[in-house]
Amino acid sequence: MESPSSEGAVRGASWEWDGEAGDGGEAPGDVIGGGGDGPWLDRRRVLIGAGVLAAGAAVWAFGRSGAGDALPAPKPSRPEPTALSGPTPVWTYRGPEAMTPERLTDPPGRPVYLSKTGLQVLDPAQGTAARLLVFDPPATRDWPSDLDMLGKVVIGPDRLFTTTYEGHLEARHFTDPAADWSLPLPEELQGHQTRLSGYDRGVLYGHSWSYPHEVDSRPQSRLFALRVADRSFLWNVPTDTEEQPITPATTGANLLACVRFLGNRAELVARDAATGRQLWTAGGDEDLRWCATGPQEVYVPDGNGGVRMLRPTGEPGWTYSPARGESWRALPPVPDGPRVYVARDQGIVTCHDASTGAVLWSCRLPFLLDRRSHPVVAGRTLFVPGTAAGGVTAIHTSTGEPVWTFRDSGPGRDVWTLASDAVHLYAGHDDVLHALPLG
């Protein structure tokens, strides 16, 4: 589940490497705090994961028979939480297994719940099942795994997108099976391994690659953009090496941000979102482990655990780094118009002027943050998720004052994940999803 937003709204974008999952019922090994470093996924394992796609892409083809049936909500696998603190939920949904929100790369227009069973679309008013988009064949026994690159699906406001091993792009509507469609990929992309990267302002972005031939050792890679309204490809361009769009992909300056893989390092590539033409490149400190885009600016790691802002021209702007004697690591920033919020692993959030980097306020949370935590802005409130035991804290964006912290007593090992629409904040972890009132 990711955060829904209205079509055409200016949204921040972020991207980061997948990480490792813990084992058993223990807290995941990548829960980090106090400046400690979690087990970040190295480049070799990412590329190995991408190579798995060649052998098993069909695992994530979506079946057509029975996929549009509305099914009753599954019976809960565990007892309901016995205690709640904070605002009272409007409704609570429990599935038979853990949801995997990290698999969803873009914001849907409805609350959704992803598990091995499939993508369960929920009624935002009542939290009942509206449609189940099933996987055929079903997911592998060890899914989900952050090392499994087959798990990525792309979400638009009202559809789920994926590609098939047979070279088609599939669009599945959240509530109307008659609105599903399938489109063959262009000839230049046929025979390649294709992965969708994200949806932004009516355009679906992706990239493809193939293993080099003996006579030509260079990678054969392409980037492409599809306008969803009329199902037309706006462009597809070759790249010298593997390159992946960041999603949501564009800034207000119509700049498409991409990450380019260069062996054991990466760099940032800025492209014209209308044509795919390369505009400029910038170095990728910390192997460009994350990147976020705002209305005009781009944010990348600064090489010291902090944040560096880049202007639309690629010129460096301000930097916010740990001071002497401090040890912390920033999560991907959350742009919000003229402001940007930077969450740090030791449980502190700072608000900055997006143009100058000046700190406007600072707020200490009642829990540490996990690198998988993704804060969400809704109206005048910033919602920051912690681990399952930590909960979710709401902060006034104007003052930095905490409003409330929501927790449940249900056991869990995942971080909370958040989404919002005009009425609700959707907060979930493990096999539970709560709808909380925004007002």
Buried (B, 14 or more C-beta within 10 A) or exposed (E): BBBBBEEEEBBBBBBBBBBBBBEEEEBBEBBBBEBBEBEBBEBEBBEEBBEBBEEEBEBBBBEBEEBBEEBEBBEBEEEEBEEBEBBEBBBBBBBBBBBBBBBBBBBBBBBBBBBBBBBBBBBBEEBEBBBBBBBBEEBBEEBBBBBBBBBBBBBBBBBBBBBBBEBBBBBBBBEEBEEBBBBEBBEBBEEBBBBBBBBBBBBBBBBBBBEEEEEEEEBBBBBBBBEBEEEEBBBBBEBEEBBBBBBBBBBEBEBBBBBBBBEEBBBBBBBBBEEBEBBBEBEBBBBBBBBBBBBBBBBBBBEBBBBBBBEBEBEEBBEBBBEEEEEBBBBBBBBBEEBBBBBBBBBBBBBBEBBEBEEBBEBEBEBBBBBBBBBBBBEEBBBBBBBBBBBBBBBBBEEBEBBBBBBBEBBBBBBBBBBBBEEBBBBBBBBBBBBBEBE
